[in-house]
Amino acid sequence: MVDAVAERADISDDARAETLKSGGIRYEQRMGWALSHLGKTNWADRPERGLYVINDSGRAAFATYPQGFDCALAREVPAPFGRRRSRLS
């Protein structure tokens, strides 16, 4: 999935080759964080390991913020986007 997203996002070969001090690949690490945050904001569901699905809340959020947002704006996103639902709900 990471490679497919990198392809679609037109991430350059130079950016794909960039590594972290830990040895990991920077763009892969950032995509992992993005997926984690999508789950925490309930903008994506994870029906099984390795499978992520943007849900209705996620589509509404992306429509509200079509240019994306940085960490500062993410901290300002009001509930219900900022609330994590329990695994049982």
Backbone as ProteinMPNN parsed JSONL, in Angstrom:
{"seq_chain_A": "MVDAVAERADISDDARAETLKSGGIRYEQRMGWALSHLGKTNWADRPERGLYVINDSGRAAFATYPQGFDCALAREVPAPFGRRRSRLS", "coords_chain_A": {"N_chain_A": [[0.811, -1.174, 0.0], [1.931, 1.251, 0.769], [3.791, 1.82, -1.248], [2.035, 2.114, -3.422], [0.579, 4.386, -2.652], [2.657, 6.241, -2.56], [3.317, 6.308, -5.248], [0.934, 7.324, -6.368], [0.85, 9.795, -5.076], [2.935, 10.97, -6.252], [5.579, 10.936, -5.234], [8.918, 11.747, -5.267], [11.844, 9.977, -6.554], [14.126, 10.662, -5.138], [13.029, 11.54, -2.688], [11.889, 9.155, -1.87], [14.134, 7.691, -1.35], [15.201, 8.842, 0.878], [16.447, 8.535, 4.133], [16.026, 7.891, 7.657], [17.763, 8.653, 10.747], [17.6, 6.344, 12.199], [17.625, 4.455, 10.27], [15.368, 3.756, 8.943], [12.961, 4.311, 6.278], [12.043, 7.521, 5.357], [9.565, 8.452, 4.091], [7.939, 6.201, 4.329], [7.732, 5.943, 7.087], [6.369, 8.321, 7.705], [3.952, 7.87, 6.382], [3.003, 5.78, 7.903], [2.547, 7.106, 10.344], [0.546, 8.84, 9.48], [-1.547, 7.036, 8.867], [-1.96, 6.012, 11.419], [-2.903, 8.295, 12.762], [-5.22, 8.802, 11.281], [-6.77, 6.689, 12.128], [-6.964, 7.269, 14.883], [-8.49, 9.584, 14.866], [-10.806, 8.624, 13.973], [-11.31, 8.654, 11.255], [-10.745, 6.733, 9.522], [-11.313, 3.264, 9.105], [-10.166, 0.131, 10.352], [-10.568, -2.741, 9.337], [-9.199, -5.155, 9.276], [-5.872, -6.416, 9.861], [-3.505, -4.461, 8.21], [-5.3, -3.413, 6.4], [-6.949, -0.543, 5.519], [-9.685, 1.665, 5.564], [-11.145, 4.519, 4.359], [-13.624, 6.18, 6.075], [-17.072, 7.451, 6.379], [-16.885, 9.694, 8.102], [-14.224, 10.389, 7.67], [-14.275, 11.043, 4.93], [-15.931, 13.293, 5.108], [-14.302, 14.98, 6.626], [-12.113, 15.308, 4.89], [-13.393, 16.65, 2.852], [-14.012, 18.983, 4.161], [-11.485, 20.012, 4.698], [-9.91, 20.408, 2.158], [-7.367, 21.125, 1.267], [-5.706, 19.859, 2.946], [-4.004, 19.519, 6.14], [-1.852, 20.714, 8.77], [0.055, 19.805, 11.741], [-0.587, 21.774, 13.658], [-3.145, 22.716, 12.861], [-4.511, 20.321, 13.058], [-4.629, 19.951, 15.81], [-6.574, 21.762, 16.403], [-8.891, 20.772, 15.38], [-12.246, 20.183, 15.859], [-14.304, 18.172, 18.131], [-16.559, 15.83, 16.639], [-14.277, 14.805, 15.502], [-11.829, 14.749, 16.846], [-12.113, 12.886, 18.866], [-11.54, 9.632, 20.062], [-13.105, 6.642, 19.306], [-14.327, 3.856, 21.187], [-13.088, 0.511, 20.901], [-15.181, -1.198, 20.98], [-17.394, 0.05, 19.975]], "CA_chain_A": [[0.0, 0.0, 0.0], [2.792, 2.426, 0.876], [4.329, 2.117, -2.58], [0.934, 2.591, -4.263], [0.298, 5.769, -2.247], [3.805, 7.052, -3.005], [3.156, 6.456, -6.702], [-0.201, 8.229, -6.626], [1.207, 11.119, -4.557], [4.064, 11.423, -7.068], [6.758, 11.154, -4.396], [10.102, 11.597, -6.122], [12.791, 8.919, -6.202], [14.996, 11.201, -4.089], [12.283, 11.511, -1.427], [11.718, 7.746, -1.49], [15.426, 7.172, -0.898], [15.615, 9.545, 2.096], [16.388, 7.681, 5.316], [16.106, 8.479, 8.997], [18.958, 8.217, 11.485], [17.351, 4.968, 12.646], [17.78, 3.574, 9.125], [14.082, 3.597, 8.274], [12.673, 5.172, 5.131], [11.254, 8.645, 5.874], [8.184, 8.522, 3.603], [7.201, 5.069, 4.89], [7.462, 6.295, 8.483], [5.33, 9.354, 7.72], [2.676, 7.253, 6.011], [2.565, 5.029, 9.08], [1.973, 8.075, 11.282], [-0.716, 9.322, 8.904], [-2.547, 5.988, 9.077], [-2.241, 5.971, 12.846], [-3.738, 9.44, 13.106], [-6.54, 8.601, 10.672], [-7.488, 5.795, 13.027], [-7.249, 7.955, 16.146], [-9.544, 10.578, 14.653], [-11.959, 7.877, 13.447], [-11.521, 9.003, 9.846], [-10.524, 5.5, 8.766], [-11.546, 2.027, 9.834], [-9.175, -0.906, 10.101], [-11.316, -3.988, 9.526], [-8.243, -6.239, 9.526], [-4.481, -5.98, 9.814], [-3.01, -4.057, 6.905], [-6.374, -2.892, 5.559], [-7.511, 0.71, 6.009], [-10.784, 2.128, 4.731], [-11.622, 5.84, 4.741], [-15.063, 6.07, 6.356], [-17.86, 8.657, 6.111], [-16.296, 10.814, 8.853], [-12.999, 10.756, 6.969], [-14.646, 11.743, 3.697], [-16.423, 14.619, 5.506], [-13.141, 15.772, 7.04], [-11.334, 15.663, 3.701], [-14.178, 17.662, 2.128], [-13.899, 20.213, 4.945], [-10.091, 20.463, 4.615], [-9.408, 19.851, 0.893], [-5.94, 21.418, 1.081], [-4.971, 19.139, 3.975], [-3.737, 20.302, 7.335], [-0.635, 20.379, 9.479], [-0.178, 19.422, 13.14], [-1.244, 22.866, 14.38], [-4.566, 22.688, 12.534], [-5.069, 19.066, 13.569], [-4.941, 20.148, 17.224], [-7.752, 22.612, 16.493], [-10.048, 20.082, 14.82], [-13.192, 19.957, 16.951], [-14.992, 16.893, 18.251], [-16.191, 14.477, 17.009], [-13.083, 14.34, 14.806], [-10.72, 14.553, 17.766], [-12.384, 11.838, 19.844], [-11.342, 8.242, 19.647], [-14.195, 5.787, 19.774], [-13.849, 2.622, 21.769], [-13.062, -0.604, 19.947], [-16.442, -1.923, 21.058], [-18.498, 0.774, 19.333]], "C_chain_A": [[0.869, 1.258, 0.0], [3.35, 2.806, -0.49], [3.253, 2.653, -3.512], [0.594, 4.045, -3.938], [1.423, 6.688, -2.708], [3.732, 7.313, -4.505], [2.076, 7.481, -7.008], [0.099, 9.651, -6.183], [2.395, 11.713, -5.298], [5.274, 11.805, -6.216], [7.988, 10.818, -5.233], [10.985, 10.444, -5.653], [13.728, 9.388, -5.096], [14.302, 11.147, -2.732], [12.097, 10.074, -0.947], [13.002, 7.145, -0.942], [15.879, 7.794, 0.429], [15.406, 8.655, 3.317], [16.456, 8.506, 6.593], [17.394, 8.014, 9.665], [18.829, 6.771, 11.942], [17.547, 3.954, 11.518], [16.483, 3.345, 8.361], [13.934, 4.569, 7.108], [11.684, 6.251, 5.577], [9.801, 8.616, 5.389], [7.34, 7.362, 4.14], [6.808, 5.349, 6.34], [6.321, 7.309, 8.571], [3.973, 8.798, 7.312], [2.128, 6.429, 7.16], [1.926, 5.946, 10.112], [0.63, 8.577, 10.764], [-1.83, 8.303, 9.114], [-2.945, 5.885, 10.548], [-3.183, 7.096, 13.256], [-5.128, 9.357, 12.468], [-7.396, 7.687, 11.549], [-7.879, 6.477, 14.325], [-8.36, 8.989, 16.015], [-10.835, 9.936, 14.144], [-12.308, 8.273, 12.022], [-11.268, 7.804, 8.942], [-10.81, 4.328, 9.683], [-10.46, 1.031, 9.442], [-9.844, -2.257, 10.348], [-10.427, -5.212, 9.754], [-6.84, -5.693, 9.366], [-4.075, -5.66, 8.374], [-4.054, -3.492, 5.963], [-6.97, -1.657, 6.221], [-8.561, 1.178, 5.025], [-11.2, 3.502, 5.242], [-13.131, 5.734, 4.916], [-15.779, 7.394, 6.076], [-17.316, 9.878, 6.849], [-15.02, 11.311, 8.173], [-13.288, 11.51, 5.68], [-15.154, 13.148, 4.009], [-15.258, 15.525, 5.903], [-12.327, 16.21, 5.829], [-12.067, 16.692, 2.85], [-14.07, 19.016, 2.832], [-12.511, 20.836, 4.8], [-9.443, 19.954, 3.326], [-7.926, 20.112, 0.636], [-5.076, 20.672, 2.1], [-4.767, 20.017, 5.193], [-2.462, 19.812, 7.989], [-0.972, 20.047, 10.935], [-0.906, 20.506, 13.912], [-2.746, 22.871, 14.117], [-5.218, 21.422, 13.091], [-5.423, 19.189, 15.045], [-6.2, 20.978, 17.416], [-9.024, 21.934, 15.991], [-11.001, 19.727, 15.957], [-13.717, 18.531, 17.003], [-16.143, 16.911, 17.245], [-14.909, 13.987, 16.357], [-11.947, 14.01, 15.762], [-10.918, 13.447, 18.771], [-12.137, 10.463, 19.261], [-12.501, 7.411, 20.169], [-13.609, 4.485, 20.316], [-13.89, 1.521, 20.705], [-14.384, -1.36, 19.938], [-17.574, -1.222, 20.337], [-18.485, 0.609, 17.838]], "O_chain_A": [[0.563, 2.223, -0.7], [3.377, 3.984, -0.847], [3.522, 3.55, -4.312], [0.35, 4.845, -4.841], [1.167, 7.79, -3.193], [4.047, 8.409, -4.97], [2.28, 8.393, -7.809], [-0.336, 10.609, -6.823], [2.816, 12.832, -5.006], [5.907, 12.838, -6.431], [8.08, 9.744, -5.826], [10.889, 9.994, -4.512], [14.089, 8.608, -4.215], [14.913, 10.756, -1.737], [12.143, 9.811, 0.254], [12.963, 6.197, -0.158], [16.84, 7.32, 1.035], [14.329, 8.092, 3.513], [16.886, 9.66, 6.593], [18.041, 7.08, 9.19], [19.825, 6.058, 12.059], [17.626, 2.751, 11.764], [16.498, 2.803, 7.255], [14.696, 5.527, 6.981], [10.618, 5.942, 6.11], [8.888, 8.745, 6.205], [6.144, 7.532, 4.379], [5.696, 5.034, 6.766], [5.422, 7.177, 9.402], [2.948, 9.218, 7.848], [0.916, 6.385, 7.37], [0.89, 5.614, 10.69], [-0.318, 8.721, 11.536], [-2.94, 8.67, 9.5], [-4.116, 5.694, 10.875], [-4.139, 6.881, 14.0], [-6.109, 9.801, 13.066], [-8.601, 7.897, 11.689], [-8.992, 6.291, 14.817], [-9.092, 9.234, 16.974], [-11.83, 10.622, 13.914], [-13.474, 8.23, 11.629], [-11.544, 7.851, 7.743], [-10.577, 4.396, 10.89], [-9.912, 1.087, 8.341], [-9.708, -2.844, 11.422], [-10.861, -6.193, 10.359], [-6.648, -4.619, 8.794], [-4.267, -6.459, 7.457], [-3.728, -3.127, 4.833], [-7.443, -1.722, 7.356], [-8.369, 1.104, 3.811], [-11.566, 3.649, 6.408], [-13.835, 5.259, 4.025], [-15.166, 8.345, 5.591], [-17.285, 10.976, 6.292], [-14.772, 12.515, 8.111], [-12.624, 12.501, 5.372], [-14.857, 14.092, 3.278], [-15.238, 16.705, 5.552], [-11.897, 17.361, 5.754], [-11.432, 17.519, 2.195], [-14.041, 20.062, 2.184], [-12.382, 22.06, 4.783], [-8.517, 19.146, 3.389], [-7.298, 19.388, -0.137], [-3.855, 20.834, 2.117], [-5.295, 21.126, 5.267], [-2.04, 18.671, 7.802], [-2.142, 20.013, 11.314], [-1.761, 20.198, 14.742], [-3.536, 23.014, 15.05], [-6.361, 21.463, 13.546], [-6.407, 18.601, 15.494], [-6.83, 20.912, 18.471], [-10.119, 22.47, 16.163], [-10.612, 19.05, 16.909], [-13.59, 17.776, 16.039], [-16.681, 17.994, 17.015], [-14.481, 12.864, 16.623], [-11.18, 13.081, 15.51], [-9.973, 13.092, 19.475], [-12.483, 10.178, 18.114], [-12.835, 7.478, 21.352], [-12.514, 4.078, 19.929], [-14.642, 1.607, 19.735], [-14.675, -2.086, 18.988], [-18.619, -1.829, 20.103], [-19.346, 1.154, 17.149]]}, "name": "protein", "num_of_chains": 1, "seq": "MVDAVAERADISDDARAETLKSGGIRYEQRMGWALSHLGKTNWADRPERGLYVINDSGRAAFATYPQGFDCALAREVPAPFGRRRSRLS"}
